[in-house]
């Protein structure tokens, strides 16, 4: 299975410079929570998860070729 992870806000610090996108190959269907364990970022910073534009919870199993967007809380002042 192939999925694409996109990140916003503070989460971009955990991805390669200038890249907010991580293509990820997984052998079998996994929940969002299981997928988060595979990628190098602070999971506490994930406030909202969108899969193909729809908000989903951590127990959701995304389909093949899904685009997962991880949104961090807003920061600043």
N, C-alpha and C positions, 0 to 999 in steps of 0.2 A: 504494500500500500504506500502511496505517496501522498503526503500532505504538505501544506505550506503554512508556516507560522509567521505572522506579522506582529510586531510590537509597536507600542506608542509610549510617549512620555519617558519616565525614568527607566523603563525596561530596555530602551535602546542602548543603554550603557553596557548591557550584558552581551550584546551582539557585536560582530566585527564592525570596525569603524566605517561609518557611512552606509551600513546595511541594517535595515530594520526587518529583513526577511530571512527566514531560515527554511530551506527545503529539508524535509525529513522523510526518510524511508523507514517504515515499520513493517515487521513481518506479519503481524496479525492485527485485527481491530483492537484498539485500546480506548479506554475512557480518557477524557480530558485530563483528569487527575493523574493517570498513568503516563500520559504524554508529557505533562509538566515535569515529571521526575526525570525524563530523558534529556531535558534541555538545561543548559547552564544559566539559570537565572534565579533570583530570589522570589520564590512563589508567594511570599507575603505581599509582594508588590502588585500582584494580579488582582484587580478589583472586579473586572468584567471580562467575560469570554464571549466572543461572537464566532459562530461557525457559519460560513457562507451567508453572513449578514444577519443571522438570527442569534439572539442572546440564548446561551445554553448554560446549564450547570455542570459541575465537575464530573457527574456520573454519565454524561452524554458520550456516546460513541460516534465520532464523526465518520462520514463515508469516505471512501477512496477519493483522492483529488480534492479534498476539502481545503478551504482557506480558513485558518484559525487566527483570529485577531485577539491579542491579549492587551487589555487596556489597564493602565495603572491609574491610581488616584491622581487628581490634579494637585499640583504643588506650586508654590510661589507666593508672592505677596504683593 
